[in-house]
Amino acid sequence: TGYVHSLGIQSDGSLWYWGSGVLYPIKIGNSTWTSVSAGADISFAINSDGTLWAWGSNSFGQLGDGTTDSKSSPIQTMAGGTNWKYVSCGGGHIVATKTDGTIWAWGSNYDGQLGDESTTLRSSPIQVTGSTWAEVSAGGFHTLARKTDGTIWAWGDNSDGQIGNSDTNN
């Protein structure tokens, strides 16, 4: 679910959207989808062929297409490839895993939530260091990830202690 809209995948792999002025579910395209995530005003979906698609607001480059132009229909992200596994939308940033165990991030980075040791906005996906990641989830302005060894890693906004390291420093 997003801030004002929701996405769902039916058992036949069809993708449905509702909310934000759409009072009943509408079908998105004719493809088969495996994973979805809705953000504040953005949507992401992984197609059954492993490609990553996005639409919505793009003020922080969060569509991952190298621009800040919003899109009203799905576009394939700039990172391309056919091995996307999971995607998660945060407050203005996106994180996604590939089947090779890598994490990719893009969009808003004011609090370091992209994990690249900077606060630079990224309108194209960048790889987070390492390749042994099992899962990742985007919070409002922070990111949590689990490595295959079971350890949990966190980065980004920590003003309320949300990264769990006993302080409130980003």
Stockholm file with secondary structure:
# STOCKHOLM 1.0

chainA/1-170         TGYVHSLGIQSDGSLWYWGSGVLYPIKIGNSTWTSVSAGADISFAINSDGTLWAWGSNSFGQLGDGTTDSKSSPIQTMAGGTNWKYVSCGGGHIVATKTDGTIWAWGSNYDGQLGDESTTLRSSPIQVTGSTWAEVSAGGFHTLARKTDGTIWAWGDNSDGQIGNSDTNN
#=GR chainA/1-170 SS CCSSEEEEECTTSCEEEEETTEEEEEEECSSCEEEEEECSSEEEEEETTSCEEEEECCTTSTTSSSSCCCEEEEEECTTCCSCEEEEEECSSEEEEEETTSCEEEEECCTTSTTSSSSCCCEEEEEEESCSCEEEEEECSSEEEEEETTSCEEEEECCTTSTTCSSSCCC
#=GC SS_cons         CCSSEEEEECTTSCEEEEETTEEEEEEECSSCEEEEEECSSEEEEEETTSCEEEEECCTTSTTSSSSCCCEEEEEECTTCCSCEEEEEECSSEEEEEETTSCEEEEECCTTSTTSSSSCCCEEEEEEESCSCEEEEEECSSEEEEEETTSCEEEEECCTTSTTCSSSCCC
//
